[in-house]
Amino acid sequence: MSEDLRCVEVVALLKKHELVLAELYDMFGRALPEMASLWKRMVLEEQAHAHVLDALEKKLESGEVRFDV
């Protein structure tokens, strides 16, 4: 497996991790309505992280960006 492909896979897993955390925080918000605003902010943060990682993943796939590993 090439290093470039491995980097893409790692970034894809990180993106998935962020989205799973967003789902978890959403569940916390529903389970703890008195803290819903905190958990909603956390959901938005994780979604923003996933968005950044998605953009990075696309740039890695296109060859526009490379990691020096």
C-alpha positions in Angstrom: 0.0 0.0 0.0 1.4 3.4 -0.9 2.0 6.0 1.7 -0.4 8.4 -0.1 -3.2 5.8 0.0 -2.5 5.2 3.7 -2.7 8.9 4.5 -6.1 9.1 2.7 -7.3 6.2 4.7 -6.1 7.7 8.0 -7.8 11.0 7.3 -11.0 9.2 6.3 -11.0 7.3 9.6 -10.4 10.6 11.5 -13.4 12.1 9.7 -15.5 9.1 10.6 -14.4 9.5 14.2 -15.5 13.1 14.3 -18.9 12.3 12.9 -19.4 9.5 15.4 -18.5 11.9 18.2 -21.1 14.3 16.8 -23.7 11.6 17.0 -22.7 10.8 20.6 -22.9 14.4 21.6 -26.3 14.7 20.0 -27.5 11.7 22.1 -26.1 13.4 25.2 -28.1 16.6 24.3 -31.3 14.6 24.0 -30.6 12.7 27.3 -29.6 15.8 29.2 -31.9 18.6 28.0 -30.7 21.0 30.7 -27.3 20.9 28.9 -28.6 20.7 25.4 -26.9 24.0 24.3 -23.5 22.7 25.3 -24.0 19.4 23.5 -25.3 21.2 20.4 -22.1 23.4 20.3 -20.0 20.2 20.6 -22.0 18.6 17.7 -21.3 21.6 15.5 -17.6 21.6 16.4 -17.2 17.9 15.5 -19.1 18.5 12.2 -16.8 21.4 11.4 -13.8 19.2 12.1 -15.2 16.5 9.8 -15.8 19.1 7.1 -12.1 20.2 7.3 -11.0 16.6 7.2 -13.3 15.9 4.2 -11.6 18.8 2.3 -8.2 17.4 3.2 -9.1 13.9 2.1 -10.2 15.3 -1.3 -7.0 17.2 -1.7 -4.9 14.1 -0.8 -6.9 12.0 -3.3 -6.3 14.5 -6.1 -2.6 14.8 -5.3 -2.9 18.5 -4.5 -1.6 17.9 -1.0 0.9 15.3 0.3 2.1 14.4 3.7 5.9 14.0 4.1 6.0 10.8 6.1 
